Amino acid sequence: MDMRNEIMFCVGLVVVMVIISAIRKKYGKIGAYDERQMEVRLKASAMAYKAALALILANGFVYVFSGKKFSLMDPYNTAVLCICVSVLVFAAKCIENDAYIGLNINAKKYSMLLFAVGALNIVSSAADKNIISFVTNGVIMYISPQLMLGILFLLVAVMITTRKDKDGER
């Protein structure tokens, strides 16, 4: 694995954190939620936790019951995948119940931002020559985290867009 990817991932994470803090300083708390939305978000976070736990346990059971000779992925990829799946479960439950986007946020601008971030992540993963690599027994040794995050952002943006189109909102 090339250290350049991890460094770029950390730099990107720091940039996103700085942008979020600057936006919060300028506009205050983004996204006020009513009581119903808060309850849905609480239930969705419990579902996301259970999904991540199920994935971690499934990977562990495969590893243990195969005689410690086979695992679906290495621990790094398993952790990133579990985070992505749990965020996707949370977003899907919240979007389904109109609790993902706060009361004062423009859904169209938000989904366009997610599309852009997802596309940038996929483009940056495509620039890497080693997007996915396997070892001889079929274990996935490496998946570009930018690819997984890009797919996550694009899926969430598509869910928001289809939900708003279904509701007739723009």
Protein Blocks (a to p, Z undefined) as FASTA:
>chain_A
ZZklmmmmmmmmmmmmmmmmmmmmmnopehiadfklmmmmmmmmmmmmmmmmmmmmmmmm
mmmmnoopacfbdfklmmmmmmmmmmmmmmmmmmmnopmbcfkbcfklmmmmmmmmmmmm
mmmmmmpmblbacdfkopafbdcfklmmmmmmmmmmmmmmmmmmmnopZZ
